[in-house]
Amino acid sequence: MNTTVVILAAGLGTRMRSKRAKVLHRAGGLTLVEHVVQAARAVTAPARIVVVTGHQADEVEALLAPSGVRFARQIEQKGTGHALMCAIGKMDKLDAKSSGLVLVLYGDTPLLARATLEQLRDTQAASDAAATLITTTLEDPTGYGRVILDPNGDVQSIVEQKAARPEQLSVRLINSGIYCFRAALLGKHLAEIQPNKISRELYLTDMAEILVRHGHRVRHMHVQDSSELLGINTRVELADADRILRARKTRELMLAGVTIERPETVVIDAQVRVGEDTVIEPFARLTGNTVVGEDCHIGQGAILESAALAKRVTVAPYTLIADSRVDPGAHVGPFARLRMGAQVGPEARIGNFVEVKKSRIGAGAKSQHLAYLGDSEIGERVNVGAGTITCNYDGEKKHATKIGAGAFIGSNSTLVAPVEIGEDSYVAAGSVITEAVAAKALALGRARQVNKPDWVATRKKKKPAQKT
């Protein structure tokens, strides 16, 4: 059955105590609203998802636009019922003749599982009820709307905390705020919601009583795990959601064949992919769109930010790889840094305290210690000695260094770009290279050593005695 999803995401979220709209805060590597959109895509195509925006609407819409969803602006926040009314204009014609379902979600519920939404849709589609809402039971339901059931177990009404009578306050069955309506009946009766007497806002919770009053059934679907329905209102709840999402992710990866040592210590974002038989040591951090191949080893404290690792890659402890690629069998680290599109070729070796920026390292090449390689193209089997620097910046522009296959760069060499080092050539240790080096040549760019015998003794004789 055709399903349209409406995600209410217009509020600021004052209890977050933030200048940023609540749905733009992040948990598990994505913003809250991104999690909800991903869950919604399990039940409908992106073009049938309408996100209602309000506070910082431009930012929310810019974030979600690439996903293909539609938007409706709620210029004034006049309640959840009003927000849904704002969305109607962006949906297919909604009236008494409409077919299909309308599923209403909130942009601050990142833990809602896709399987739960699929179950809600299917439960409503197979029912003759006008709507189905998700409920759960809380030990302490304070602050939540209570769901009052009739003798048949159907929903009779939803009573908000402030309006509840003492006997209703004892009810522990609460409303999650997540609904699935028959589109025709929603279109027919939505306008009947009246402003609340105190707040003057239009509350979507009133729809249950309105539909019952017109002789329709409203059912509820009970969810045992109440944490799945957690709406984020404070930074404490945001941290709880982040912890749950990351625990889900590590469990998912471990069940798929990834070894994670002390999974409670690692940080792995929702979008990250990791291949079978990869080992991830404690306190590693894999974020963004990182992809790790099979049989890799990620060392303790390593940080991968939108990194691409092929098969059999070793990342030694405390290495940072950001927006860069590492090819099969390569070894990076410890304490190395790859950034800005660096590419490390097959079986290459990047060692401790080596930084590679916007450079391509050829197959089997090595830079094992204390080097900076920026804006460079380094060929196969090149050996870069400790302390080597490519001087790529002249104060105004960046320049490239090219090192041919098989070249040997001696320790403590300074390569002043733009410069090209030929294949199978040698650069002597301690050289400053400012001109091209031909293939198979030896380049020396250092002053001749001068030794002065007895210099120390002579200097001491000339030095005046110190007064005591």
Summary of the structure (lengths in Angstrom):
residues: 468
radius of gyration: 31.7
end to end distance: 99.2
largest distance: 112.9
contacts: 1601
relative contact order: 0.07
helix: 24%
strand: 30%
